Amino acid sequence: MTTLAALAGGSGLLGGCTSAAPRQEPPAGPATATTVPETATPDRSPADSAPPNVYSQIAPGKTNPRWAGDRVRVYVPNSLSSTVTEIDPRTYRVITTFAVGAGPNHVTPSWDGSVLWVNNTTGDSLTPIDPRTGRPAPPVPVADPYNLYFTPDGQHALVMAEARNRIDFRDPQTMRLRHSMHIPAAGVNHMDFTVDGRYALASCEFSGSVVWIDMRARRVAGRLTLGKAMDAPLPPMESGFSMPQDVRLSADGEIFYVADMAANGIWLIGARRLAPIRFIRTGAGTHGFQVGRDGRHLYISNRGEGSISVLDMAANKLVSKWWIPGGGSPDMGGISPDGTVMWWGGRYSGVVYAMSAVNGRLLAKIPVGDGPHGVCVFPQPGRYSLGHTGNFR
């Protein structure tokens, strides 16, 4: 664990979210998941009030009035250029590019949509952007902000300090530190919450595992090992490796989907008890998620092969696979407010892809800076933001 943490240190960009050049990965079979017995997840009674569709409020036309009037822009953090590029999604043209702190990895809407935070990982800061004007303000000092989330009640900002193996609870407005929670697994980077917000599942890419977090107690209550750990996105010499990435709750609230870049697919893990349900192969370098405005389709980026897989969450079945003409490296992104266009950062291609969310057709390939990573589309429909590049509910 110490070795992996050391390898993940410094820039915080190694591993599944590294800026290193990609390599071809041979097909890898799904890893065999095992739990840690001494930290078995407590079973919960069913939540009778759970909505039938967690994403019912992200449908077109349901934008929170607080940010409904903000101009729609695509914000691209260029992790190797230490800049942010703004794109007009109507014309597919770059509006401006400005400097931020070192190593920006994601642009994250705040819980109340009042500010967009640029996660300057190696710069140890968050740069606030005013979504009404698109202009940045002076950075706020924050240690190792690889990724950023917010509790469903909006009371805490959660900084994923990946290189330090911890999650920092901070004031969501000032980012003042309130509490640091140690994560007993290397490379904590993405997460999502149960319907009631009491628990969260977080991926730990350098340990090949996920952790179950009791949000009230602020402690790790369980750990699930998905496969053999990797410390960089190198082609595994054999099957059984795991490098979990993005995490997203299913529309019915019963399953967490976990992208696994080494196993080349997604894990389905129970949202009421920490246990694997099944594994679905999607493509090389499975990495990021976007939820469709219909609350039914999950779009999955396969960064290692330049494709997007489409999962029907009601049936948990793959229904389409779309390829980027000429190849590409789709990473993270967001969907247009009307649900018709997907936006993905081309991590190793220096471009952003605009693709139809209906048939996968490439609409535009827009040159930006080096290492475009966690692309944010804002504003979006929803009542509040849980963070990352725009996980709204």
Secondary structure in CASP SS format (residue, H / E / C, confidence):
PFRMAT SS
TARGET T0000
AUTHOR 0000-0000-0000
METHOD secondary structure of the structure
MODEL  1
M C 1.00
T H 1.00
T H 1.00
L H 1.00
A H 1.00
A H 1.00
L H 1.00
A H 1.00
G C 1.00
G C 1.00
S C 1.00
G C 1.00
L C 1.00
L C 1.00
G H 1.00
G H 1.00
C H 1.00
T C 1.00
S C 1.00
A C 1.00
A C 1.00
P C 1.00
R C 1.00
Q C 1.00
E C 1.00
P C 1.00
P C 1.00
A C 1.00
G C 1.00
P C 1.00
A C 1.00
T C 1.00
A C 1.00
T E 1.00
T E 1.00
V C 1.00
P H 1.00
E H 1.00
T H 1.00
A C 1.00
T C 1.00
P C 1.00
D C 1.00
R C 1.00
S C 1.00
P C 1.00
A C 1.00
D C 1.00
S C 1.00
A C 1.00
P C 1.00
P C 1.00
N C 1.00
V C 1.00
Y C 1.00
S H 1.00
Q H 1.00
I H 1.00
A C 1.00
P C 1.00
G C 1.00
K C 1.00
T E 1.00
N C 1.00
P C 1.00
R C 1.00
W C 1.00
A C 1.00
G C 1.00
D C 1.00
R C 1.00
V C 1.00
R E 1.00
V E 1.00
Y E 1.00
V E 1.00
P E 1.00
N E 1.00
S C 1.00
L C 1.00
S C 1.00
S C 1.00
T E 1.00
V E 1.00
T E 1.00
E E 1.00
I E 1.00
D E 1.00
P C 1.00
R C 1.00
T C 1.00
Y C 1.00
R E 1.00
V E 1.00
I E 1.00
T E 1.00
T E 1.00
F E 1.00
A E 1.00
V C 1.00
G C 1.00
A C 1.00
G C 1.00
P E 1.00
N E 1.00
H E 1.00
V E 1.00
T E 1.00
P E 1.00
S C 1.00
W C 1.00
D C 1.00
G C 1.00
S C 1.00
V C 1.00
L E 1.00
W E 1.00
V E 1.00
N E 1.00
N E 1.00
T C 1.00
T C 1.00
G C 1.00
D C 1.00
S E 1.00
L E 1.00
T E 1.00
P E 1.00
I E 1.00
D E 1.00
P C 1.00
R C 1.00
T C 1.00
G C 1.00
R E 1.00
P E 1.00
A C 1.00
P C 1.00
P C 1.00
V E 1.00
P E 1.00
V C 1.00
A C 1.00
D C 1.00
P C 1.00
Y C 1.00
N E 1.00
L E 1.00
Y E 1.00
F E 1.00
T C 1.00
P C 1.00
D C 1.00
G C 1.00
Q C 1.00
H C 1.00
A E 1.00
L E 1.00
V E 1.00
M E 1.00
A E 1.00
E H 1.00
A H 1.00
R H 1.00
N C 1.00
R E 1.00
I E 1.00
D E 1.00
F E 1.00
R E 1.00
D C 1.00
P C 1.00
Q C 1.00
T C 1.00
M C 1.00
R C 1.00
L E 1.00
R E 1.00
H E 1.00
S E 1.00
M E 1.00
H E 1.00
I C 1.00
P C 1.00
A C 1.00
A C 1.00
G C 1.00
V E 1.00
N E 1.00
H E 1.00
M E 1.00
D E 1.00
F E 1.00
T C 1.00
V C 1.00
D C 1.00
G C 1.00
R C 1.00
Y E 1.00
A E 1.00
L E 1.00
A E 1.00
S E 1.00
C E 1.00
E C 1.00
F C 1.00
S C 1.00
G C 1.00
S E 1.00
V E 1.00
V E 1.00
W E 1.00
I E 1.00
D E 1.00
M C 1.00
R C 1.00
A C 1.00
R C 1.00
R E 1.00
V E 1.00
A E 1.00
G E 1.00
R E 1.00
L E 1.00
T E 1.00
L C 1.00
G C 1.00
K E 1.00
A E 1.00
M C 1.00
D C 1.00
A C 1.00
P C 1.00
L C 1.00
P C 1.00
P C 1.00
M C 1.00
E C 1.00
S C 1.00
G C 1.00
F E 1.00
S E 1.00
M C 1.00
P E 1.00
Q E 1.00
D E 1.00
V E 1.00
R E 1.00
L E 1.00
S C 1.00
A C 1.00
D C 1.00
G C 1.00
E C 1.00
I E 1.00
F E 1.00
Y E 1.00
V E 1.00
A E 1.00
D E 1.00
M C 1.00
A C 1.00
A C 1.00
N C 1.00
G E 1.00
I E 1.00
W E 1.00
L E 1.00
I E 1.00
G E 1.00
A C 1.00
R C 1.00
R C 1.00
L C 1.00
A C 1.00
P E 1.00
I E 1.00
R E 1.00
F E 1.00
I E 1.00
R E 1.00
T C 1.00
G C 1.00
A C 1.00
G C 1.00
T E 1.00
H E 1.00
G E 1.00
F E 1.00
Q E 1.00
V E 1.00
G C 1.00
R C 1.00
D C 1.00
G C 1.00
R C 1.00
H E 1.00
L E 1.00
Y E 1.00
I E 1.00
S E 1.00
N E 1.00
R C 1.00
G C 1.00
E C 1.00
G C 1.00
S E 1.00
I E 1.00
S E 1.00
V E 1.00
L E 1.00
D E 1.00
M C 1.00
A C 1.00
A C 1.00
N C 1.00
K E 1.00
L E 1.00
V E 1.00
S E 1.00
K E 1.00
W E 1.00
W E 1.00
I C 1.00
P C 1.00
G C 1.00
G C 1.00
G C 1.00
S C 1.00
P E 1.00
D E 1.00
M E 1.00
G E 1.00
G E 1.00
I E 1.00
S C 1.00
P C 1.00
D C 1.00
G C 1.00
T C 1.00
V E 1.00
M E 1.00
W E 1.00
W E 1.00
G E 1.00
G E 1.00
R C 1.00
Y C 1.00
S C 1.00
G C 1.00
V E 1.00
V E 1.00
Y E 1.00
A E 1.00
M E 1.00
S E 1.00
A C 1.00
V C 1.00
N C 1.00
G C 1.00
R C 1.00
L E 1.00
L E 1.00
A E 1.00
K E 1.00
I E 1.00
P E 1.00
V C 1.00
G C 1.00
D C 1.00
G C 1.00
P E 1.00
H C 1.00
G E 1.00
V C 1.00
C E 1.00
V E 1.00
F E 1.00
P C 1.00
Q C 1.00
P C 1.00
G E 1.00
R C 1.00
Y C 1.00
S E 1.00
L C 1.00
G E 1.00
H C 1.00
T C 1.00
G C 1.00
N C 1.00
F E 1.00
R C 1.00
END
